[in-house]
Amino acid sequence: MSQHGQITPYRTSKGQIRYQIQVWHDELGQRQTIQGTQQNQVWQSAVKKMEQWDSQWKRQQEKQQIEANKELAVLKTQEAQETLAALEHILADALNVDHSIDWETLKEHAEFIELMPRKPIPAKAGCLAKLIPSMRRDFEKKVKQQQQRFAEAVADWENRRDIFLKTLDEQHESIDEKKKNHGEGDFETVIEYCNMVLSNSQYPDCFPKNWDLDYNPENKLLIVDYQLPSPDDVPTRIEISYVQSRDEFAEKHLSESQANKLYDSLLYQVTLRTIHELYDADEADVLVTITFNGYVSSIDPATGHERNPCVLTVQASKEEFSQINLELVEPRACFRGLKGIGSPKLHNLTPVAPILRIEREDARFISAYGVADGLQEGDNLAAMDWEDFEHLVRELFEKEFAVGGGEVKVTRASRDGGVDAVAFDPDPIRGGKIVIQAKRYVGTVGVSAVRDLYGTVLNEGANKGIIVTTSHYGPDAYEFAKGKPLVLIDGNNLLHLLEKHGHKARIDLQEAKKMLAEKE
């Protein structure tokens, strides 16, 4: 915007009085002094000049904005076309990527950065302290206290360092154990590994990025329930132009037939890509067959209600899938060649029956049996059969949750530190799925067991994890549990819980150690 100074009078060389004013426009880089014999005339000329500059500046701004909008339209068009090109090559982009998970990269590699306490500078005795016995004794006492404080500080530092290194070692051991379990086809670890593989897969923002997995260790079958984007989620813009006369952007989209063709191809590509990624990452050969079920969330036009039908399903063995050259296939033809089932027009979202379904009733759950009623006051919980102990813990928590209508189910015996029981609490505020682990230990429960519980909570999608032991927990275990949805119940608390529900027993760790040693 133009600016101006004050009108000031001045005398000419002939002694006449005249008037002048400074006007300027910083954006245009213009400045001018306007002079005249009349104040009003000088002001009118200044106003006219400022209006002229403002009009010129406005025209320049409008021209610059028009050019900027045209450039923006070109950039948006380029972005739209790149997005469409990415969708058309969803499958091809995944073929030259190593999808396997390097277990070593999951290990934490950190250094203990806390510096060791600095040794204090030795104090020097003064002349009087050397001559006067009482002062010498005081000085020696202070030196001793200083040395003791330093020794204690070093010991504390070494303790923190040892805990840090121990935690790191335990985390590495936990990863190594998971790698071993995965190689042996362990249900939990295979599911966790496949989840990591799919989580690493990069898709456009329009994708739901949601799936559910189930695995049968006996026949090495993986079922994938995959949430696919709806037709409305997939971008169809191919060109953006700026209409100067209306000062607005106009969009050009794919035709309906082009959009439908792109959508159908996209769903076939995602199906093949998901199966490829999982098999490509399966270096441990724990997958023999994969069943892929593709679901699409949408609004049913007939009812107006939300629905989530399975629109395509296919099953492929690792052997037959490895024979396919995915770089050259036509996705729809490849899907049909694998005997995939789906409507000829996937964009119509016609429901089909999945080849195999994920059973919501967890196959790990087994029939429970009672233990608590058979307990005697003198029974040592730390020495009881480990499977009986799991069922006892299940019984206790079943009674805890029964008031609110909850239920507790015990899982298949494993002795591997996995899920020992699962509680389902219907309370809408504090409830949900709760993982329970029972540890009939005679030694200290370390941080690795608590860390494993936390990993299980995350993997199971649970709200909370509870670990119950006949023994006690180390300080590192309590430290790790801070701020996490984890509850640690030691032997004393277990006895109180048992007594709360009308049962009595005891825990004698030393006796249990001897009894267990004799059995071995």
C-alpha positions as CSV (number, residue, x, y, z in Angstrom):
1,M,0.0,0.0,0.0
2,S,1.1,3.6,-0.7
3,Q,2.2,5.8,2.1
4,H,2.7,9.5,2.6
5,G,4.4,11.9,5.0
6,Q,3.3,15.3,6.3
7,I,2.7,18.4,4.1
8,T,5.4,20.9,4.9
9,P,5.9,24.5,3.8
10,Y,9.2,25.9,2.4
11,R,10.5,29.1,0.8
12,T,11.8,29.3,-2.7
13,S,14.9,31.3,-3.6
14,K,12.7,34.2,-4.5
15,G,11.1,34.1,-1.0
16,Q,7.8,32.5,-2.2
17,I,6.0,30.1,0.2
18,R,5.3,26.7,-1.4
19,Y,4.2,23.3,0.0
20,Q,5.6,19.7,-0.5
21,I,4.8,16.1,0.6
22,Q,6.6,12.8,0.3
23,V,4.7,9.8,-1.1
24,W,6.1,6.3,-1.6
25,H,5.2,2.6,-2.3
26,D,7.7,0.1,-0.9
27,E,6.5,-2.9,-2.9
28,L,6.8,-1.0,-6.2
29,G,10.0,0.7,-5.1
30,Q,8.5,4.1,-6.0
31,R,9.1,7.4,-4.1
32,Q,8.2,11.0,-5.1
33,T,8.1,14.5,-3.7
34,I,5.0,16.5,-4.8
35,Q,5.2,20.3,-4.7
36,G,2.7,23.1,-5.2
37,T,1.6,26.6,-4.2
38,Q,-1.6,25.4,-2.5
39,Q,-1.9,22.8,0.3
40,N,-5.1,21.4,-1.1
41,Q,-3.6,21.1,-4.6
42,V,-0.5,19.3,-3.2
43,W,-2.7,16.8,-1.3
44,Q,-5.0,16.1,-4.3
45,S,-1.9,15.4,-6.4
46,A,-0.5,13.1,-3.7
47,V,-3.8,11.2,-3.4
48,K,-3.9,10.7,-7.2
49,K,-0.4,9.4,-7.3
50,M,-1.0,7.0,-4.5
51,E,-4.2,5.7,-6.1
52,Q,-2.2,5.2,-9.3
53,W,0.5,3.2,-7.6
54,D,-2.1,1.1,-5.6
55,S,-4.0,0.3,-8.8
56,Q,-0.7,-0.7,-10.5
57,W,0.3,-2.9,-7.5
58,K,-3.2,-4.6,-7.5
59,R,-2.9,-5.4,-11.2
60,Q,0.6,-6.9,-10.6
61,Q,-0.7,-9.0,-7.7
62,E,-3.6,-10.3,-9.7
63,K,-1.4,-11.2,-12.6
64,Q,1.0,-13.0,-10.2
65,Q,-1.9,-14.8,-8.5
66,I,-3.2,-15.9,-11.9
67,E,0.2,-17.2,-12.9
68,A,0.6,-18.9,-9.5
69,N,-2.8,-20.6,-9.9
70,K,-1.9,-21.8,-13.3
71,E,1.4,-23.3,-11.9
72,L,-0.6,-24.8,-9.0
73,A,-3.0,-26.4,-11.5
74,V,-0.1,-27.9,-13.4
75,L,1.4,-29.3,-10.1
76,K,-1.9,-30.7,-9.0
77,T,-2.4,-32.4,-12.4
78,Q,1.1,-33.9,-12.1
79,E,0.4,-35.1,-8.6
80,A,-3.0,-36.6,-9.7
81,Q,-1.4,-38.4,-12.6
82,E,1.4,-39.7,-10.4
83,T,-1.2,-41.0,-7.9
84,L,-3.1,-42.8,-10.6
85,A,0.1,-44.3,-12.0
86,A,1.0,-45.5,-8.5
87,L,-2.4,-47.2,-8.2
88,E,-1.9,-48.9,-11.6
89,H,1.5,-50.3,-10.5
90,I,0.6,-51.3,-6.9
91,L,1.7,-54.9,-7.6
92,A,4.8,-54.1,-9.7
93,D,6.2,-51.7,-7.1
94,A,6.3,-54.6,-4.5
95,L,8.2,-57.1,-6.7
96,N,11.7,-55.8,-6.2
97,V,11.5,-55.4,-2.5
98,D,12.8,-57.8,0.2
99,H,9.8,-58.3,2.5
100,S,11.5,-60.5,5.0
101,I,12.0,-59.3,8.6
102,D,15.6,-59.2,9.8
103,W,15.2,-60.2,13.5
104,E,18.5,-58.5,14.3
105,T,17.0,-55.1,13.4
106,L,14.4,-55.6,16.1
107,K,17.0,-55.7,18.8
108,E,17.7,-52.6,20.7
109,H,21.3,-51.4,20.4
110,A,21.8,-48.7,22.9
111,E,24.7,-47.6,25.0
112,F,24.7,-46.7,28.7
113,I,25.5,-43.0,28.4
114,E,25.6,-42.1,32.0
115,L,29.1,-41.1,33.0
116,M,30.8,-42.8,35.9
117,P,31.0,-40.5,39.0
118,R,34.1,-38.5,39.0
119,K,36.6,-39.2,41.8
120,P,36.8,-36.2,44.1
121,I,40.0,-34.4,44.5
122,P,41.7,-35.6,47.8
123,A,41.5,-33.0,50.5
124,K,44.8,-31.8,52.0
125,A,45.3,-31.4,55.7
126,G,46.2,-27.9,57.0
127,C,49.1,-27.2,59.3
128,L,46.8,-27.1,62.4
129,A,45.3,-30.5,61.4
130,K,48.7,-32.0,61.3
131,L,49.7,-30.6,64.7
132,I,46.4,-30.9,66.7
133,P,45.2,-34.5,67.3
134,S,41.5,-33.6,67.5
135,M,41.6,-31.6,64.3
136,R,43.6,-34.4,62.6
137,R,40.9,-36.9,63.6
138,D,38.1,-34.6,62.2
139,F,40.0,-34.3,59.0
140,E,40.6,-38.0,58.7
141,K,36.8,-38.6,59.4
142,K,35.8,-36.2,56.6
143,V,38.2,-37.8,54.2
144,K,36.8,-41.2,55.0
145,Q,33.2,-39.9,54.6
146,Q,34.2,-38.4,51.2
147,Q,35.7,-41.8,50.1
148,Q,32.6,-43.7,51.3
149,R,30.2,-41.3,49.4
150,F,32.2,-41.8,46.3
151,A,32.2,-45.6,46.7
152,E,28.5,-45.6,47.2
153,A,28.0,-43.4,44.1
154,V,30.1,-45.7,42.0
155,A,28.2,-48.7,43.3
156,D,24.9,-47.1,42.4
157,W,26.2,-46.2,39.0
158,E,27.4,-49.8,38.4
159,N,24.1,-51.1,39.6
160,R,22.2,-48.9,37.1
161,R,24.6,-49.9,34.3
162,D,24.2,-53.6,35.1
163,I,20.4,-53.3,35.1
164,F,20.6,-51.5,31.8
165,L,22.9,-54.1,30.2
166,K,20.8,-56.9,31.7
167,T,17.6,-55.4,30.2
168,L,19.3,-55.1,26.9
169,D,20.5,-58.7,27.0
170,E,17.1,-59.9,28.0
171,Q,15.5,-58.0,25.1
172,H,18.0,-59.6,22.7
173,E,17.3,-63.0,24.2
174,S,13.5,-62.4,23.8
175,I,14.0,-61.6,20.1
176,D,16.2,-64.7,19.6
177,E,13.5,-66.7,21.3
178,K,10.9,-65.3,19.0
179,K,13.0,-66.1,16.0
180,K,13.3,-69.6,17.2
181,N,9.6,-69.9,17.9
182,H,8.8,-68.5,14.5
183,G,11.0,-71.0,12.8
184,E,9.1,-73.8,14.7
185,G,5.8,-72.5,13.5
186,D,4.6,-71.1,16.9
187,F,1.1,-69.7,16.4
188,E,1.6,-66.4,18.2
189,T,5.0,-65.7,16.7
190,V,3.9,-66.5,13.1
191,I,1.0,-64.1,13.5
192,E,3.3,-61.4,14.9
193,Y,5.8,-61.9,12.1
194,C,3.1,-61.7,9.3
195,N,1.6,-58.6,10.9
196,M,5.1,-57.0,10.8
197,V,5.4,-57.9,7.1
198,L,2.0,-56.4,6.2
199,S,2.7,-53.3,8.4
200,N,5.9,-52.6,6.4
201,S,4.0,-52.6,3.1
202,Q,3.6,-49.0,1.9
203,Y,0.2,-48.1,0.3
204,P,-1.4,-44.8,-0.6
205,D,-3.3,-42.9,2.1
206,C,-6.7,-44.0,0.7
207,F,-6.1,-47.5,1.9
208,P,-7.7,-48.6,5.2
209,K,-4.5,-50.5,6.2
210,N,-6.4,-53.0,8.3
211,W,-6.4,-56.8,8.4
212,D,-6.9,-59.8,10.6
213,L,-4.9,-63.0,10.5
214,D,-5.3,-66.6,11.6
215,Y,-2.8,-69.5,11.4
216,N,-3.0,-73.2,11.7
217,P,0.4,-74.6,12.8
218,E,-0.6,-78.2,11.9
219,N,-1.1,-77.6,8.1
220,K,0.8,-74.2,8.0
221,L,-2.3,-72.4,6.6
222,L,-2.6,-68.7,7.0
223,I,-5.9,-66.9,6.6
224,V,-5.8,-63.2,5.7
225,D,-9.0,-61.1,6.1
226,Y,-7.9,-57.9,4.4
227,Q,-9.8,-54.6,4.4
228,L,-9.7,-53.1,0.9
229,P,-10.5,-49.5,-0.1
230,S,-14.1,-48.8,-1.3
231,P,-14.7,-47.3,-4.8
232,D,-15.3,-43.9,-3.2
233,D,-11.8,-44.0,-1.5
234,V,-9.9,-44.4,-4.8
235,P,-8.9,-41.1,-6.4
236,T,-10.0,-40.5,-10.0
237,R,-8.7,-37.0,-10.8
238,I,-6.6,-36.9,-14.0
239,E,-6.4,-33.1,-14.6
240,I,-6.8,-29.8,-12.7
241,S,-7.1,-26.5,-14.6
242,Y,-7.5,-22.9,-13.5
243,V,-10.4,-21.0,-15.0
244,Q,-9.4,-17.4,-15.0
245,S,-12.8,-16.0,-15.8
246,R,-14.4,-17.7,-12.8
247,D,-11.3,-17.6,-10.6
248,E,-11.7,-21.2,-9.7
249,F,-10.1,-24.6,-10.2
250,A,-11.8,-27.2,-12.4
251,E,-11.2,-30.9,-12.1
252,K,-11.4,-33.6,-14.8
253,H,-12.0,-37.2,-13.6
254,L,-11.8,-40.6,-15.1
255,S,-14.9,-41.7,-16.8
256,E,-17.1,-44.1,-14.9
257,S,-16.0,-47.1,-17.0
258,Q,-12.3,-46.0,-16.5
259,A,-12.7,-45.6,-12.8
260,N,-14.4,-49.1,-12.5
261,K,-11.6,-50.7,-14.5
262,L,-9.0,-49.1,-12.3
263,Y,-10.8,-50.1,-9.1
264,D,-11.2,-53.8,-10.2
265,S,-7.5,-54.0,-11.2
266,L,-6.4,-52.4,-8.0
267,L,-8.2,-55.0,-5.9
268,Y,-6.7,-57.9,-7.9
269,Q,-3.3,-56.3,-7.6
270,V,-3.6,-55.9,-3.8
271,T,-4.7,-59.5,-3.5
272,L,-1.7,-60.8,-5.4
273,R,0.7,-58.4,-3.8
274,T,-0.3,-59.4,-0.2
275,I,0.2,-63.1,-1.0
276,H,3.5,-62.3,-2.6
277,E,4.8,-60.3,0.3
278,L,3.9,-63.0,2.8
279,Y,5.5,-65.8,0.8
280,D,8.5,-63.7,0.0
281,A,9.1,-63.0,3.7
282,D,8.6,-66.6,4.7
283,E,12.3,-67.6,4.9
284,A,11.4,-70.0,7.7
285,D,9.0,-72.0,5.5
286,V,6.2,-71.8,8.0
287,L,3.6,-71.0,5.3
288,V,2.3,-73.7,2.9
289,T,-1.0,-72.2,2.0
290,I,-2.5,-68.7,2.1
291,T,-6.2,-67.9,1.9
292,F,-6.9,-64.2,1.1
293,N,-10.4,-62.8,1.8
294,G,-10.9,-59.2,0.6
295,Y,-13.5,-57.1,2.4
296,V,-14.9,-53.6,1.4
297,S,-16.7,-51.4,3.9
298,S,-19.5,-49.4,2.2
299,I,-23.1,-48.2,2.5
300,D,-25.7,-50.5,1.2
301,P,-27.8,-48.4,-1.2
302,A,-30.8,-50.6,-0.6
303,T,-30.9,-50.1,3.2
304,G,-28.6,-47.1,3.9
305,H,-26.8,-49.2,6.5
306,E,-23.1,-49.9,6.6
307,R,-21.9,-53.3,5.4
308,N,-18.6,-55.0,5.0
309,P,-19.0,-57.8,2.4
310,C,-16.2,-60.2,1.2
311,V,-16.0,-59.3,-2.5
312,L,-13.2,-61.7,-3.5
313,T,-11.5,-64.8,-2.1
314,V,-8.6,-66.9,-3.3
315,Q,-6.4,-69.7,-1.9
316,A,-2.9,-70.3,-3.2
317,S,-0.2,-72.7,-2.1
318,K,3.4,-71.5,-1.9
319,E,4.5,-74.0,-4.5
320,E,2.0,-73.0,-7.2
321,F,2.4,-69.2,-6.4
322,S,6.1,-69.5,-6.8
323,Q,5.6,-70.6,-10.4
324,I,3.9,-67.3,-11.4
325,N,5.8,-64.5,-13.1
326,L,4.1,-61.6,-11.4
327,E,6.0,-59.1,-13.5
328,L,4.2,-60.2,-16.7
329,V,0.8,-61.3,-15.5
330,E,-2.5,-59.5,-16.0
331,P,-3.9,-59.3,-12.4
332,R,-7.5,-60.4,-13.1
333,A,-6.4,-63.3,-15.3
334,C,-3.9,-64.4,-12.7
335,F,-6.6,-64.3,-10.0
336,R,-8.9,-66.4,-12.1
337,G,-6.0,-68.8,-12.9
338,L,-5.7,-69.4,-9.1
339,K,-9.4,-70.3,-9.0
340,G,-10.2,-67.1,-7.2
341,I,-13.8,-66.3,-6.5
342,G,-15.3,-62.8,-7.1
343,S,-17.9,-61.0,-9.1
344,P,-16.9,-60.1,-12.7
345,K,-17.4,-56.5,-11.7
346,L,-15.8,-56.1,-8.3
347,H,-16.8,-52.4,-8.2
348,N,-20.4,-53.6,-7.7
349,L,-19.3,-55.0,-4.3
350,T,-21.2,-58.2,-4.8
351,P,-20.7,-60.5,-1.7
352,V,-19.1,-63.9,-2.1
353,A,-18.5,-66.6,0.5
354,P,-14.9,-66.8,1.7
355,I,-13.1,-70.0,0.9
356,L,-12.1,-70.2,4.6
357,R,-13.2,-68.0,7.4
358,I,-11.3,-66.8,10.5
359,E,-13.1,-68.5,13.4
360,R,-13.8,-65.9,16.0
361,E,-13.9,-68.6,18.7
362,D,-10.2,-68.9,19.6
363,A,-9.1,-72.4,18.8
364,R,-6.5,-72.2,21.6
365,F,-9.2,-72.2,24.3
366,I,-9.7,-75.6,26.1
367,S,-12.1,-77.0,28.7
368,A,-11.3,-75.8,32.2
369,Y,-11.3,-77.8,35.4
370,G,-11.6,-76.9,39.0
371,V,-8.6,-76.8,41.3
372,A,-9.4,-74.3,44.1
373,D,-12.0,-76.6,45.9
374,G,-9.3,-79.3,46.3
375,L,-6.8,-77.1,47.9
376,Q,-5.8,-77.7,51.5
377,E,-4.4,-75.1,53.9
378,G,-1.1,-76.8,53.9
379,D,-0.7,-77.1,50.1
380,N,2.3,-75.3,48.7
381,L,1.3,-73.4,45.6
382,A,4.9,-73.1,44.5
383,A,5.2,-76.8,44.2
384,M,1.9,-77.7,42.6
385,D,1.7,-79.0,39.0
386,W,2.2,-76.0,36.6
387,E,-0.9,-76.8,34.6
388,D,-3.0,-77.1,37.7
389,F,-1.6,-73.7,38.7
390,E,-2.8,-72.1,35.4
391,H,-6.3,-73.5,36.0
392,L,-6.2,-72.2,39.6
393,V,-5.4,-68.7,38.4
394,R,-8.2,-69.0,35.8
395,E,-10.6,-70.0,38.5
396,L,-9.7,-67.0,40.7
397,F,-10.1,-64.5,38.0
398,E,-13.3,-66.1,36.8
399,K,-14.7,-65.3,40.3
400,E,-13.3,-61.8,40.1
401,F,-14.9,-61.0,36.8
402,A,-18.1,-63.0,37.4
403,V,-19.8,-60.2,39.3
404,G,-19.8,-58.0,36.1
405,G,-20.8,-60.9,33.8
406,G,-17.2,-61.5,32.5
407,E,-15.7,-64.8,31.6
408,V,-12.2,-66.3,31.7
409,K,-11.0,-69.0,29.3
410,V,-7.8,-71.0,29.7
411,T,-5.7,-71.7,26.6
412,R,-3.9,-74.8,25.5
413,A,-1.1,-75.8,27.8
414,S,2.3,-74.6,26.4
415,R,4.7,-73.8,29.2
416,D,6.2,-71.2,26.9
417,G,5.2,-68.0,28.6
418,G,2.5,-67.3,26.1
419,V,-1.2,-66.7,26.8
420,D,-2.3,-68.8,29.7
421,A,-5.8,-67.4,30.0
422,V,-7.9,-64.7,28.5
423,A,-10.6,-62.7,30.4
424,F,-13.5,-60.9,28.6
425,D,-14.9,-58.2,30.8
426,P,-18.1,-56.6,29.4
427,D,-17.7,-53.4,31.5
428,P,-17.8,-50.5,29.0
429,I,-15.3,-48.4,30.9
430,R,-12.7,-50.7,32.5
431,G,-13.5,-53.9,30.6
432,G,-12.4,-55.5,27.4
433,K,-10.0,-58.3,26.6
434,I,-7.4,-59.0,29.3
435,V,-4.5,-61.4,28.9
436,I,-3.5,-63.4,32.0
437,Q,-0.2,-65.2,32.4
438,A,0.5,-67.6,35.3
439,K,4.1,-68.1,36.5
440,R,4.6,-70.9,39.0
441,Y,8.1,-69.7,39.9
442,V,10.4,-70.3,42.8
443,G,12.9,-67.7,41.7
444,T,12.6,-63.9,40.9
445,V,10.5,-63.0,37.9
446,G,12.7,-60.8,35.7
447,V,11.8,-58.0,33.3
448,S,11.9,-60.3,30.3
449,A,8.7,-62.1,31.5
450,V,7.0,-58.7,32.0
451,R,8.2,-57.5,28.6
452,D,6.9,-60.6,26.9
453,L,3.5,-60.0,28.6
454,Y,3.4,-56.5,27.2
455,G,4.2,-57.8,23.7
456,T,1.4,-60.3,24.0
457,V,-1.0,-57.6,25.1
458,L,-0.1,-55.6,22.0
459,N,-0.3,-58.6,19.7
460,E,-3.6,-59.8,21.1
461,G,-5.1,-56.3,20.9
462,A,-5.9,-56.6,24.6
463,N,-6.7,-53.7,27.0
464,K,-4.6,-55.0,29.9
465,G,-2.2,-57.7,30.9
466,I,-2.0,-59.5,34.3
467,I,0.9,-61.7,35.4
468,V,0.5,-63.9,38.5
469,T,3.4,-65.6,40.2
470,T,4.0,-67.7,43.3
471,S,7.3,-65.8,43.7
472,H,8.2,-62.1,43.5
473,Y,9.3,-59.6,40.9
474,G,12.7,-57.9,40.5
475,P,12.9,-54.0,40.6
476,D,13.5,-53.9,36.8
477,A,10.2,-55.7,36.3
478,Y,8.3,-53.1,38.2
479,E,10.2,-50.3,36.5
480,F,9.3,-51.7,33.1
481,A,5.6,-52.0,34.0
482,K,5.3,-48.3,35.1
483,G,2.9,-46.4,32.9
484,K,1.8,-49.5,31.0
485,P,-1.5,-51.4,31.2
486,L,0.1,-54.2,33.2
487,V,-0.7,-55.6,36.6
488,L,2.0,-57.6,38.6
489,I,0.6,-60.0,41.3
490,D,3.2,-61.6,43.5
491,G,2.9,-64.6,45.8
492,N,1.5,-62.6,48.8
493,N,-1.1,-61.0,46.7
494,L,-2.1,-64.3,45.2
495,L,-2.6,-65.8,48.7
496,H,-4.8,-62.8,49.6
497,L,-6.8,-63.2,46.4
498,L,-7.2,-66.9,47.2
499,E,-8.4,-66.2,50.7
500,K,-10.8,-63.5,49.4
501,H,-12.7,-66.3,47.6
502,G,-12.7,-68.7,50.5
503,H,-9.6,-70.8,49.9
504,K,-6.4,-71.1,51.9
505,A,-3.0,-72.4,50.9
506,R,0.6,-71.4,51.5
507,I,3.8,-70.6,49.5
508,D,7.2,-71.9,50.6
509,L,9.7,-71.3,47.9
510,Q,12.6,-73.1,49.5
511,E,10.5,-76.2,50.1
512,A,9.2,-76.0,46.5
513,K,12.8,-75.8,45.2
514,K,13.7,-79.0,47.0
515,M,10.5,-80.8,45.8
516,L,10.9,-79.8,42.2
517,A,14.6,-80.8,42.3
518,E,13.7,-84.2,43.5
519,K,11.2,-84.7,40.7
520,E,13.8,-83.8,38.1
